[in-house]
Amino acid sequence: MPQDNSVHKIKEQKISCPHCGHHIFIALDSSAGDQDYYDECPACCNDIHLNLHIDEYHQKIQLAVDSDDEQIF
C-alpha cells in the first residue's frame, strides 16, 4: 500500500517578487528534493532566486525567496 507522504506532492504557493512586489503563484515540486533555482517575474522580468528545502522530519517545505542581488562591501 503506498504511503501518503504530504511533503512529496506538488503544491502551489503565492509569493511576492522581491523586486517589484507583484504577487506570483509558483508550483513547488518536492519530489526532486532540495532545489536552488531562478524564475522570472512576469511583471518586471527580473530573476527571482528560489531556494527550496525539504524538511522530512517535520514534513514541511521551506522556501526562501530573494532577489539575489545582495552586494557585500
Secondary structure, 3 states (H helix, E strand, C coil): CCCCCCCCCEEEEEEECCCCCCEEEEEEEHHHCCEEEEEECCCCCCEEEEEEEEECCCCEEEEEEECCCCCCC
